[in-house]
Amino acid sequence: MAQRTAGTCLARIKQCGRSAFGFCSALQTGRPLQPDKRPTLRCLHTSDVGQGLLEGLLQTAKSKNPITTQWYGQALHETHPELVAKDETTPGIARGEYERRRRQLVESLADGSVAFLFSAPMHFVSPHVFHKYRQDSDFYYLTGWDEPDSAVVLEKNKHASRGYTMTMFVRPKEPEKELWEGPRSGLEAAVDIFGADEARPIDELEKYATKLVAGDRNRVAGEDWRFYVDLDSEHGLIRSSHSNALAKILRREQMGSRVRQLTTLVQRARLIKSPAEIRLMREANRVSSVAFTETMSACRPGLCEATLQSIFEYASKMALVDSDKGGSTVTASDCDAIVDRSSLTRPAYVPVFASGEHALCMHYVQNQSRIKDGELILVDAGAEYAAYASDLTRTFPVSGKFNGPQRDLYSALLSVQEQMIRFCHAGSGFSLNEIHRHSTGALVSELKQIGFHVSEHDINRYLCPHHISHYLGMDVHDTIDMTRSQQLEPNMVVTVEPGLYVPYDSKFPKAFQGIGIRIEDDIVVGNTEAEIENLSRYAPKTVSEIEACMCR
């Protein structure tokens, strides 16, 4: 499908005679199925002892409400075929890939070991007012399940047909609560769509875990089995109350010596991206590239930084609105031909829109000042698409044209960035830390050509105090516990983001003081230099590309 700008997409929506927001509301994830299209689901949990076998295989709440029983808690093929293909559990990721991920994890565990994973909790702005939900990345990576108050238990068992058993603990369908809180997928979907061997209400997790842990206490002491679970809040993440309950059980049963961290094993798998993951990240970068192009084009002196932020976010949504009939326009009679995937994107992080000297702050996110003629604006922003992030930075002139010092400093930094991208292949033998060290020396060399007299210490202390790279994936700072000292491997995805932030200091040339520039691309590591893929290559980056994009 040919790439189209956000402005073109917006024009086509307007031709349909509907507002973009009104039209998109029909594609929200709570959309009901036609009565004859919901698949027959089963559930292995029996909630009432007195029920017969047939009744036990059905959720009793399911038959009480003809509306909520036709809904799921997230987009599935049965409800959103335009977003999720028939063989996929989540957009872009097949059921078989989730199974492969779980098998890979379980195979790394000792026989008889158990892994516990917990969903992310809801976060609240104020009482009863919640943030948009975002699932824990490890949990989503292994299940695809996108609801809070959930847990999964993986038990390695050589007698099981796939070498392990998977029990999911989720919120059952409750029409009364769904009326207020929105749809849930329920126990049946956990089994039939998400691959669990058994599904139980989340309220039963503590009882199940108690029995499991107490039973394991009597095993032979010399065996290598372990409990793999993440109980501590790290990197600012808050664990769910269910993980706190498990921690108490493990302490009570004196299992501390058997507990091991799980996330390190999961992150090790997440570090190398599958072809499907790279396709999703390629689309996230396409969306961000469209948004950067639209933002540059819209930039004018006098606008607020927050206005440009809004343009970027709106353009990211509109980059995912298209017509399945092709062509550049859609008539009013063709409105049903619109394919809208905008529900799959959202900001990957709080963006930086830093004009003028605000760019001297690494993560200026207030975005509340008017942009001025003659200044540069540094924009660090990226779209998340189907749970995978992009992370781009571009710096461009508010007026549409670089002045002399701006052009010289920008060109020096761009030269270094492009040199470092060429090291992003396994054949280089480099790690991210080694690329960072090379970038420091390259910056010294480039800056000397435009009148700076600086050392590597000056670069690291004053002019570029941050690392040149981090891993990228489901999280912006992905696989955070993986060292940047390990050698690069094919299909890692990394950023390359050198910056120059010249303070008001007499040791640096006066013409450059107060200028902050960063240039960032998302790179798929190749086997060789020829196999490196720059995912964000379509976002205007060279001086000529930026000025052409901003041509008034």
Long-range contacts (C-beta under 8 A, 24 or more apart in sequence): 1-322, 1-326, 3-286, 3-290, 3-538, 4-322, 4-328, 5-290, 5-293, 5-294, 6-290, 6-291, 6-293, 6-294, 6-314, 6-315, 6-316, 6-318, 6-319, 7-294, 7-297, 8-328, 9-318, 9-319, 9-321, 9-322, 10-318, 11-329, 12-321, 12-323, 12-328, 12-329, 12-330, 12-338, 13-318, 13-321, 13-338, 15-329, 15-330, 15-331, 15-332, 16-330, 16-332, 16-334, 16-335, 16-338, 17-332, 17-335, 18-335, 20-318, 20-321, 23-335, 23-338, 23-340, 24-317, 24-321, 24-340, 24-342, 24-343, 27-80, 27-82, 27-340, 27-342, 27-343, 28-343, 29-72, 29-73, 29-74, 29-75, 29-79, 29-80, 29-183, 29-343, 30-71, 30-182, 30-183, 31-71, 31-79, 31-80, 32-67, 32-70, 32-71, 32-79, 33-70, 33-71, 33-78, 33-79, 35-66, 35-70, 37-78, 38-69, 38-70, 38-78, 39-78, 39-192, 41-186, 41-188, 41-189, 41-191, 41-192, 41-193, 42-188, 42-191, 42-192, 43-186, 43-187, 43-188, 43-190, 43-191, 43-199, 44-191, 44-197, 44-198, 44-199, 45-187, 45-198, 45-199, 45-200, 45-201, 47-172, 47-201, 59-172, 59-173, 59-186, 59-187, 59-188, 61-172, 61-173, 61-174, 61-175, 62-173, 62-186, 62-188, 64-175, 65-175, 65-178, 67-175, 68-173, 68-175, 68-178, 68-179, 68-183, 69-173, 69-175, 71-178, 71-183, 71-184, 72-183, 72-184, 72-185, 72-186, 72-189, 73-146, 73-147, 73-182, 73-183, 73-184, 73-185, 73-186, 74-145, 74-146, 74-147, 74-185, 75-343, 75-344, 76-185, 76-189, 76-193, 82-339, 82-340, 82-341, 83-341, 83-343, 83-344, 89-144, 89-193, 89-194, 89-195, 90-140, 90-144, 90-146, 90-386, 90-387, 91-280, 91-341, 91-344, 91-386, 92-276, 92-279, 92-280, 92-283, 92-386, 93-144, 93-276, 93-277, 93-280, 93-386, 94-276, 95-195, 97-274, 97-276, 98-142, 98-143, 98-144, 98-194, 98-195, 99-162, 99-195, 101-141, 101-142, 101-269, 102-142, 102-154, 102-164, 102-166, 102-195, 103-162, 103-163, 103-164, 104-269, 105-142, 105-154, 105-265, 105-266, 105-269, 106-154, 106-156, 106-163, 106-164, 107-163, 108-265, 109-156, 109-226, 109-228, 109-265, 110-156, 110-223, 110-224, 110-225, 110-226, 111-156, 111-158, 111-223, 111-224, 111-225, 112-156, 112-157, 112-216, 112-219, 112-223, 112-224, 112-225, 113-155, 113-156, 113-224, 113-225, 113-226, 113-227, 113-228, 114-153, 114-154, 114-155, 114-156, 114-212, 114-216, 114-225, 114-226, 114-227, 114-228, 115-153, 115-154, 115-227, 115-228, 115-229, 115-262, 116-151, 116-152, 116-153, 116-209, 116-227, 116-228, 116-229, 116-243, 116-246, 116-262, 117-142, 117-143, 117-151, 117-152, 117-154, 117-229, 117-230, 117-262, 118-150, 118-151, 118-230, 118-239, 118-240, 118-242, 118-243, 119-145, 119-147, 119-148, 119-149, 119-150, 119-151, 119-240, 120-148, 120-237, 120-240, 121-148, 121-238, 121-239, 121-240, 121-241, 122-148, 123-238, 132-346, 135-387, 136-237, 137-270, 137-387, 137-473, 137-474, 137-475, 137-478, 138-230, 138-262, 138-263, 138-266, 138-267, 138-270, 140-387, 140-474, 141-266, 141-269, 141-270, 141-474, 142-266, 143-168, 143-194, 143-195, 144-194, 145-170, 145-185, 145-190, 145-194, 147-171, 147-184, 147-185, 148-240, 149-202, 149-240, 149-242, 150-202, 151-202, 151-205, 151-240, 151-242, 152-196, 153-208, 153-209, 153-212, 155-212, 160-197, 165-197, 165-198, 166-195, 166-196, 166-197, 166-198, 167-196, 167-197, 167-198, 167-199, 167-200, 167-208, 168-194, 168-196, 168-198, 168-199, 168-200, 169-199, 169-200, 169-201, 169-202, 169-204, 169-205, 169-208, 169-242, 170-199, 170-201, 170-202, 171-201, 171-202, 172-201, 202-242, 205-242, 205-245, 205-246, 206-242, 206-245, 206-246, 206-249, 209-245, 209-246, 209-249, 210-249, 213-249, 213-250, 213-253, 213-255, 214-253, 216-255, 216-258, 217-253, 217-254, 217-255, 225-258, 226-258, 226-259, 226-260, 227-255, 227-258, 227-259, 227-260, 228-259, 228-260, 228-261, 228-262, 228-265, 229-259, 229-261, 229-262, 230-261, 230-262, 230-263, 231-259, 235-480, 263-481, 264-481, 267-479, 267-480, 267-481, 267-482, 268-479, 268-482, 270-473, 270-474, 270-478, 270-479, 271-471, 271-473, 271-478, 271-479, 271-482, 271-489, 271-492, 272-489, 272-490, 272-491, 272-492, 273-473, 273-491, 273-492, 273-493, 273-524, 274-491, 277-388, 277-473, 278-491, 278-493, 278-524, 278-533, 280-385, 280-386, 280-387, 280-388, 281-385, 281-388, 281-389, 281-390, 281-472, 281-473, 281-493, 281-522, 281-524, 281-535, 282-535, 283-385, 283-386, 284-345, 284-348, 284-382, 284-383, 284-384, 284-385, 284-386, 284-388, 284-389, 284-390, 284-535, 285-390, 285-392, 285-522, 285-535, 285-536, 285-538, 285-539, 286-319, 286-538, 287-316, 287-319, 287-320, 287-345, 287-383, 287-385, 287-390, 288-316, 288-381, 288-382, 288-383, 288-390, 288-392, 288-536, 288-539, 289-392, 289-536, 289-538, 289-539, 290-315, 290-316, 290-319, 291-315, 291-316, 291-319, 291-381, 291-383, 292-379, 292-381, 292-392, 292-394, 292-539, 292-540, 293-539, 293-540, 293-549, 295-379, 296-394, 296-396, 296-540, 296-546, 296-549, 296-550, 297-549, 297-550, 299-371, 299-377, 299-396, 299-398, 299-400, 299-550, 300-371, 300-398, 301-371, 301-372, 301-373, 301-398, 301-399, 302-370, 302-371, 303-370, 303-371, 304-367, 304-368, 304-369, 304-370, 304-371, 305-353, 305-354, 305-355, 305-358, 305-366, 305-367, 305-368, 305-369, 305-370, 305-371, 305-377, 306-353, 306-367, 306-368, 308-353, 308-371, 308-377, 308-379, 309-351, 309-353, 309-367, 309-381, 312-351, 312-353, 312-379, 312-381, 313-347, 316-345, 316-347, 316-383, 317-342, 317-345, 318-342, 319-345, 320-344, 320-345, 320-385, 344-385, 344-386, 345-383, 345-384, 345-385, 346-383, 346-384, 347-381, 347-382, 347-383, 347-384, 348-382, 348-383, 348-384, 348-389, 348-390, 348-391, 348-476, 349-382, 349-389, 349-391, 349-476, 351-379, 351-380, 351-381, 351-382, 352-378, 352-379, 352-380, 352-381, 352-393, 353-377, 353-378, 353-379, 353-381, 354-378, 354-379, 354-380, 354-516, 355-398, 356-514, 357-514, 357-516, 358-516, 359-395, 359-501, 359-515, 359-516, 359-517, 359-518, 360-501, 360-502, 360-503, 360-514, 360-516, 361-516, 362-465, 362-466, 362-499, 362-501, 371-398, 372-398, 373-398, 373-399, 374-398, 374-399, 374-403, 376-406, 376-515, 376-516, 376-517, 378-516, 378-517, 378-518, 380-518, 380-520, 382-476, 387-474, 388-473, 388-474, 389-472, 389-473, 389-474, 389-475, 389-476, 389-478, 390-472, 390-522, 390-535, 390-536, 391-472, 391-476, 391-495, 391-497, 391-520, 391-522, 392-520, 392-521, 392-522, 392-536, 392-539, 393-497, 393-518, 393-519, 393-520, 394-519, 394-520, 394-539, 394-540, 394-541, 394-546, 395-516, 395-517, 395-518, 395-519, 396-540, 396-546, 396-550, 397-546, 397-547, 397-550, 400-547, 400-550, 400-551, 400-552, 401-547, 401-550, 402-543, 402-546, 402-547, 404-511, 405-511, 405-512, 405-515, 406-515, 407-543, 408-450, 408-512, 409-450, 409-500, 409-502, 409-512, 409-515, 409-517, 410-517, 410-519, 410-543, 411-543, 412-443, 412-446, 412-447, 412-449, 412-450, 412-500, 413-443, 413-446, 413-498, 413-499, 413-500, 413-517, 413-518, 413-519, 414-519, 414-541, 414-542, 414-543, 415-442, 415-446, 416-442, 416-443, 416-446, 416-498, 417-496, 417-497, 417-498, 417-519, 417-521, 420-468, 420-496, 420-498, 421-496, 421-521, 421-523, 421-532, 421-534, 422-529, 422-532, 424-488, 424-494, 424-496, 424-523, 424-525, 424-526, 424-532, 425-488, 425-490, 425-525, 425-526, 425-527, 425-528, 425-529, 425-531, 425-532, 426-487, 426-488, 426-489, 426-490, 426-525, 426-526, 426-527, 426-528, 427-527, 427-528, 427-529, 428-488, 428-529, 429-487, 430-487, 430-488, 431-484, 431-485, 431-486, 431-487, 431-488, 432-467, 432-468, 432-469, 432-470, 432-471, 432-484, 432-485, 432-488, 432-494, 433-484, 433-485, 435-468, 435-469, 435-496, 436-467, 436-468, 436-469, 436-484, 439-464, 439-468, 439-498, 440-464, 443-498, 443-500, 447-500, 450-509, 450-512, 451-509, 452-508, 452-509, 452-512, 454-508, 458-507, 462-501, 462-503, 462-505, 462-508, 463-500, 463-501, 463-502, 463-508, 464-498, 464-499, 464-500, 464-501, 465-501, 466-497, 466-499, 468-496, 468-497, 468-498, 469-494, 469-495, 469-496, 469-497, 470-494, 470-495, 472-522, 488-525, 489-525, 490-525, 490-526, 490-527, 490-531, 491-524, 491-525, 492-524, 492-525, 493-522, 493-523, 493-524, 493-525, 493-535, 494-522, 494-523, 494-525, 495-520, 495-521, 495-522, 495-523, 496-520, 496-521, 496-523, 497-521
